[in-house]
Each structure stands twice: as structure tokens, then as C-alpha cells.
Amino acid sequence: MTQYTIRRILYSIPVLIGILVVTFVIARSIPGDPCKAMLGEKATAEVCARFNKEQGLDQPIPVQFWIYMNDVLRGDFGESIRYSRPVTIILIERLPTTIELGLTALVISVLIGIPLGVISAVKRNSLIDVFTMLIANTGVSMPVYWLGLMLAYVFALLLLDTPLWLPPSGRLTAGVIPTPFYEVWGLSVVEETFRYHVLEFFANMYLLNSLITFQWEVLRDAVKHLILPSLALSTIPLSIIARMTRSSMLEVLRQDYIRTARAKGLREWLVILKHAFRNALLPISTIIGLQLGTLFAGAVLTETIFGLAGVGRMLFEAITARDFPIVQAFTVVIAIGYVLANLLVDLSYAFIDPRIKLD
């Protein structure tokens, strides 16, 4: 297991380097001039020349890439052109929002999608099956931006004066200020240190921070703000997981050992959960891992619609402003998310099916 894990991590290094190269080239192939995007169309040639020199954009592309690679290997993603701040600090501020949103959406997708798929397979060709698959197909077909706007319209506007009202934007209500866990626990931190950045990163996950510090008001408020964007983001992966679960369960339910288990007089729920569902988990776990990476990459529209200061929204703004360091850093982070999701899926195979040996 250990050797397999190390080997998979080593195999991922060329993939990440390739992503760095492709992202670097594509970012600089975007039409438009970063100087004009930042300083306006009326910026003179002299001003743009000084701007490009300050940002290192006057160097040849291979030289820029070499400098960038050396910085990345040292953990330095550079400084944002638009905000004049280290990209690492921006990641610490923005990435927790995207992780929180993506994981919440994945939990919703799994908790609803898998039971729907199992029920649909067990009740094959019944009205329940037709209704369940109708929901799944509808979920796949609905654009996230449309669903997000409709959810905000219904729950934030039409239900304004009812107990079902939910906030349409932001992470917390104005005036609700969470206390970082390292302050609650009396941990001494030094500004601009690695230790400080790590603690601040986890403190920016409001659900985790408020849960471990028993800040129940902050937790309730954070959950209320997360419901609508999580529902909007989870719709497509929920539908895909439900359909894959149904397909995998139908294949397993036709096997001889299922008929044998029923012939032995086992209860139907035991046959379904212990014998059928467990053997159907391999393809289901694969699709869940893929959807985890897709959720992080697909949060752009959701974060923009609901006004969440996450990686997706910042990436959209950075592409518009030709902010190359942010585009490159955030793309690499999303790629790492994909690689880790695939690695976790591969490692889970040995636990789901003991017959699989990770050599």
C-alpha cells in the first residue's frame, strides 16, 4: 500500500508539471494586454513598458517560465498583478470557501444520490424508478447559473417573511464575526510565518472553525448561507451519482450470488445492503471521486451568483484582468484537487473489495 501510494504520487508529478506548462502558455495566449486591462485603454506605451518591466512581462516566454518554475518549487506563486498581494495569501483567504462549498455539495450529492439510485434499481420499471430517473435527468439538464438564480429568487425573495427564508449571498450575516480557533485556544502565532498561514487557512473554514470552538451562532449562520449555493452546485453530481448507482446496482442484482442469498432466506434489506450494494461500490466510488474534482473546478458560476469570495470567482476575475499569477496558481490548485481525488479513489478500492491488491 505504501509503495503504491508513493508511486502514484511520483506519477502525478509529471502531470502537474504538464499542467503548469499548459496553463502558463494558455494564460499568456489570452487576447488582450495585461497593462491595458489593469491601467485602462488610455495607458501610454511608456507606462505599459514600465508596467511590463516591473511585472517581468518584458522577458521572453521561456525565461518567464523558468523564473516561475523556480518560484513554485519554493512555494512562491508570485504576486498578483491586480491586487499587488502575494498569491499565497489570496489562496489562504479564498480556497477555504471553495473547499467548504465543494465538500458540502458532495455530501448532499452522496446522501441523496446513492439512496435514490438504490431505490430506483430495487424498484426497477416502477413509478418510483421513473420518477427518480426523471429527477436525475432534470438535474443534469439544469444549468447551474439558472438554478442558482431561481433558488435565490424563491428562498430569498418570495419567502422573505417566512421561516424558510435563506440568504442569497455571502458567507455570514453582517455583524456575525467568527473568532479564529487559534485565538480561542490561546495559540501564539507570529504574523507572516508558515505556522500562521496554516492556522489561518483552517480558521477561514467557518463551519470547521465554529464547530471546534462551539460558536453555535456562527455555525447556524454559516450553514444558512451555505444551503442555497450547495444545493445549486450539487444538482449535477447528485444526478450523475444516482444514475451510476442505479446502473451498478442493476448489474449486481442480476448475479447468481444474489439469487443464492435470496434462496437461503435472507431478508431482502440484508441482500440489498450487504451483498448487492457493497459489490456495486467500485464504480460508484470512482464517479464520486471524479465529481469531487469537478465540484472544485465548477464552482466558478456558483460563487459568482451567490457572491462567495472563493477560488472560482477569483479565477474568473483574474482571467478578465489578465492576472497571470492568480490564473496559474489557482489552476494548479484545482489540478492538485483532481489528482488527490483520483488517488483517494484508487486507494479506496482495496478497502471496498479485498480481492483488489494495490501492488
C-alpha positions in Angstrom: 0.0 0.0 0.0 2.8 2.5 1.0 4.8 1.7 -2.2 1.7 2.1 -4.3 0.8 5.4 -2.8 4.4 6.8 -3.2 4.4 5.5 -6.8 1.1 7.2 -7.6 2.3 10.5 -6.1 5.5 10.3 -8.2 3.5 9.6 -11.3 1.4 12.7 -10.5 4.5 15.0 -10.7 4.8 14.9 -14.5 1.1 15.6 -14.7 1.3 18.6 -12.5 4.4 19.9 -14.5 2.5 19.5 -17.7 -0.5 21.4 -16.2 2.0 24.2 -15.2 3.3 24.4 -18.8 -0.1 24.3 -20.4 -1.6 26.9 -18.0 1.4 29.2 -18.4 1.2 29.1 -22.2 -2.6 29.5 -22.3 -2.6 32.3 -19.8 -0.3 34.3 -22.0 -2.2 33.4 -25.1 -5.4 35.2 -23.8 -6.2 38.1 -26.1 -5.5 41.4 -24.6 -2.7 43.3 -22.9 -2.4 43.0 -19.1 -1.3 46.6 -18.9 -4.4 47.8 -20.8 -6.6 45.6 -18.6 -5.1 47.0 -15.4 -4.4 50.6 -16.3 -7.1 51.2 -18.9 -7.0 51.6 -22.7 -5.5 55.1 -22.5 -2.3 53.9 -20.9 0.7 55.1 -23.0 3.4 52.9 -24.5 5.9 54.3 -21.9 3.6 53.5 -19.0 3.0 49.9 -20.3 6.7 49.4 -20.9 7.4 50.3 -17.3 4.5 48.1 -16.1 5.7 45.1 -18.1 9.2 45.5 -16.7 8.0 45.7 -13.1 5.9 42.5 -13.6 8.6 40.7 -15.6 6.4 40.5 -18.7 9.1 42.0 -20.9 11.2 38.8 -20.6 11.0 36.1 -23.3 8.4 33.4 -22.5 10.9 30.6 -21.8 12.7 33.0 -19.3 9.4 33.8 -17.6 8.5 30.2 -17.3 11.9 29.3 -15.8 11.6 32.0 -13.2 8.0 30.9 -12.5 9.0 27.3 -12.0 11.8 28.2 -9.6 9.4 30.3 -7.6 6.7 27.5 -7.5 9.3 24.9 -6.3 10.0 27.3 -3.4 6.3 27.5 -2.6 6.0 31.1 -4.0 3.3 31.6 -6.6 4.3 35.2 -7.1 2.4 38.4 -6.6 -1.0 39.3 -8.0 -0.8 42.0 -10.8 -4.2 43.3 -10.0 -4.1 43.3 -6.2 -0.3 43.7 -5.6 -0.5 41.0 -2.9 1.2 37.6 -2.6 -0.9 34.9 -4.4 -0.3 32.6 -1.4 -2.1 34.9 0.9 -5.0 35.2 -1.5 -5.2 31.4 -1.7 -5.4 31.2 2.1 -8.3 33.6 2.1 -10.2 32.2 -0.9 -9.5 28.4 -1.0 -11.3 27.6 2.3 -14.6 28.9 0.8 -14.3 26.7 -2.2 -13.4 23.7 -0.2 -16.3 24.2 2.2 -18.7 24.7 -0.7 -17.4 21.7 -2.7 -17.4 19.3 0.2 -20.9 20.3 1.4 -22.2 19.9 -2.2 -20.5 16.5 -2.4 -22.1 15.3 0.9 -25.5 16.4 -0.3 -24.9 14.6 -3.6 -23.8 11.4 -1.9 -26.5 11.3 0.8 -29.3 11.9 -1.7 -27.9 10.4 -4.9 -26.9 7.0 -3.6 -30.3 6.2 -1.9 -32.2 7.4 -5.0 -30.1 5.1 -7.2 -30.5 2.1 -4.9 -34.3 2.6 -4.6 -34.6 3.1 -8.3 -32.7 -0.2 -9.0 -34.6 -2.2 -6.5 -38.0 -0.8 -7.8 -36.9 -1.2 -11.5 -39.5 -0.1 -14.1 -41.9 1.0 -11.4 -43.4 4.5 -10.9 -40.7 5.2 -8.3 -38.0 4.3 -10.8 -39.4 6.5 -13.5 -39.9 9.4 -11.0 -36.4 9.0 -9.6 -34.7 8.9 -13.0 -36.8 11.9 -14.1 -35.4 13.9 -11.2 -31.9 12.7 -12.1 -32.2 13.7 -15.8 -33.7 17.0 -14.9 -30.9 17.7 -12.5 -28.3 17.0 -15.2 -30.1 19.2 -17.7 -30.5 22.3 -15.5 -27.7 24.9 -15.8 -26.2 25.8 -12.5 -26.5 29.6 -13.1 -30.2 29.3 -13.9 -30.9 27.0 -10.9 -28.9 29.3 -8.6 -30.9 32.4 -9.7 -34.2 30.5 -9.2 -33.2 29.3 -5.8 -32.2 32.8 -4.7 -35.4 34.2 -6.2 -37.7 31.7 -4.4 -36.0 31.4 -1.0 -34.6 35.0 -0.6 -37.4 37.0 -2.3 -40.7 35.0 -2.4 -40.2 33.5 1.0 -38.8 36.7 2.5 -41.1 36.9 5.5 -41.3 33.2 6.2 -39.2 30.8 8.4 -38.0 29.2 5.1 -36.1 32.4 4.1 -32.5 31.8 3.2 -29.8 34.4 2.5 -29.0 34.7 -1.2 -25.3 35.8 -0.9 -22.2 36.0 1.3 -20.8 33.6 3.9 -22.0 35.3 7.0 -24.5 37.9 8.0 -23.1 41.4 8.6 -22.2 41.7 12.3 -21.5 38.0 12.8 -17.8 37.7 13.3 -16.2 34.3 13.9 -13.3 34.2 16.4 -10.4 32.1 14.9 -9.8 28.9 16.8 -6.2 29.7 17.5 -7.3 32.8 19.4 -9.9 30.8 21.3 -7.3 28.2 22.2 -4.6 30.8 23.1 -2.2 29.6 20.4 0.6 32.1 19.9 1.1 32.9 16.2 3.6 35.1 14.5 2.5 37.2 11.5 3.8 36.2 8.1 5.0 32.8 9.2 4.2 29.3 7.8 2.6 28.4 11.1 0.4 31.4 11.0 -0.7 30.8 7.4 -1.6 27.2 8.1 -3.7 28.1 11.1 -5.4 31.0 9.2 -6.2 28.7 6.4 -8.2 26.3 8.6 -9.7 29.2 10.5 -11.2 30.5 7.3 -13.3 27.4 7.0 -16.2 28.8 9.0 -18.0 25.5 9.6 -15.0 23.8 10.9 -13.8 26.8 12.9 -17.2 27.4 14.6 -17.8 23.7 15.3 -14.5 23.1 17.1 -14.8 26.3 19.1 -18.5 25.9 19.9 -19.6 29.1 18.3 -23.1 27.9 17.6 -24.5 31.3 16.4 -21.7 31.5 13.8 -22.3 27.9 12.8 -26.0 28.3 12.3 -25.4 31.5 10.2 -22.7 29.9 8.1 -24.9 26.8 7.4 -27.9 29.1 6.4 -25.6 30.9 3.9 -24.2 27.6 2.5 -27.5 25.9 1.8 -28.5 27.6 -1.5 -25.1 27.5 -3.2 -24.5 23.9 -2.1 -27.9 22.8 -3.5 -27.2 24.6 -6.8 -23.7 23.1 -7.1 -24.8 19.6 -6.0 -27.6 19.1 -8.6 -25.5 17.8 -11.5 -23.2 15.4 -9.4 -26.2 14.2 -7.5 -27.9 13.2 -10.7 -24.8 11.5 -12.1 -24.2 9.6 -8.8 -27.9 8.5 -8.7 -27.7 7.2 -12.3 -24.4 5.4 -11.8 -25.7 3.8 -8.6 -28.8 2.5 -10.4 -26.8 1.1 -13.2 -24.2 -0.6 -11.0 -26.9 -2.0 -8.7 -28.9 -3.4 -11.6 -25.8 -5.2 -12.8 -25.1 -6.7 -9.4 -28.7 -7.7 -8.7 -28.6 -10.0 -11.8 -25.7 -12.0 -10.4 -26.1 -15.6 -9.3 -24.9 -15.0 -5.7 -27.8 -12.5 -5.2 -30.3 -15.2 -6.2 -28.4 -17.6 -3.9 -28.7 -15.2 -1.0 -32.4 -14.8 -1.5 -32.8 -18.6 -1.8 -31.2 -19.0 1.6 -33.9 -17.0 3.1 -32.0 -13.8 3.9 -34.0 -10.7 4.5 -34.4 -8.5 1.4 -32.8 -5.4 3.0 -29.8 -7.5 4.0 -29.4 -8.9 0.5 -29.6 -5.3 -0.9 -27.2 -3.6 1.5 -24.7 -6.3 2.4 -24.5 -8.4 -0.8 -25.6 -6.1 -3.6 -24.6 -2.6 -2.6 -21.2 -3.5 -1.3 -20.3 -5.1 -4.6 -21.7 -2.2 -6.6 -19.5 0.4 -4.7 -16.4 0.3 -7.0 -17.9 2.2 -10.0 -19.9 4.4 -7.5 -16.7 5.4 -5.6 -15.0 6.2 -8.9 -17.7 8.6 -10.1 -17.8 10.2 -6.6 -14.0 10.9 -6.8 -14.4 12.4 -10.3 -17.3 14.6 -9.1 -15.2 15.9 -6.2 -12.7 17.3 -8.7 -15.5 18.6 -10.9 -17.1 20.4 -8.0 -14.0 22.4 -7.2 -13.5 23.3 -10.8 -17.2 24.1 -11.4 -17.6 26.4 -8.5 -17.0 29.5 -10.7 -20.6 30.1 -11.6 -22.0 29.2 -8.2 -19.6 31.5 -6.3 -20.3 34.3 -8.8 -24.1 34.0 -8.5 -24.1 33.8 -4.7 -21.4 36.4 -4.1 -18.9 33.9 -2.4 -15.3 35.0 -2.2 -13.9 31.7 -3.4 -11.3 30.4 -5.8 -13.8 30.1 -8.7 -14.9 33.7 -8.5 -11.4 35.0 -8.1 -10.2 32.9 -11.1 -12.9 34.4 -13.3 -11.9 37.9 -12.2 -8.2 37.1 -12.7 -8.8 35.9 -16.3 -10.7 39.0 -17.1 -7.9 41.2 -15.7 -5.1 39.1 -17.3 -3.7 38.4 -13.8 -1.4 35.6 -14.8 0.0 34.7 -11.3 -3.5 34.1 -9.9 -4.7 32.2 -13.0 -1.7 29.9 -12.9 -1.8 29.3 -9.1 -5.5 28.7 -8.9 -5.4 26.3 -11.9 -2.6 24.3 -10.3 -4.6 24.1 -7.0 -7.6 22.8 -8.9 -5.4 20.3 -10.7 -3.9 19.1 -7.4 -7.5 18.6 -6.2 -8.2 16.3 -9.2 -5.0 14.3 -8.6 -5.7 13.8 -4.9 -9.3 12.8 -5.6 -8.2 10.2 -8.1 -5.5 8.9 -5.6 -8.1 8.6 -2.8 -10.4 6.7 -5.2 -7.7 4.2 -6.1 -6.7 3.7 -2.5 -10.3 3.1 -1.6 -10.6 0.1 -4.0 -8.6 -2.1 -1.6 -10.9 -1.3 1.3 -14.1 -1.8 -0.7 -13.0 -5.0 -2.4 -10.4 -7.1 -0.5 -9.7 -9.0 -3.7 -8.0 -6.0 -5.2 -4.4 -5.7 -4.3 -2.6 -2.5 -4.7 0.9 -3.6 -5.8 
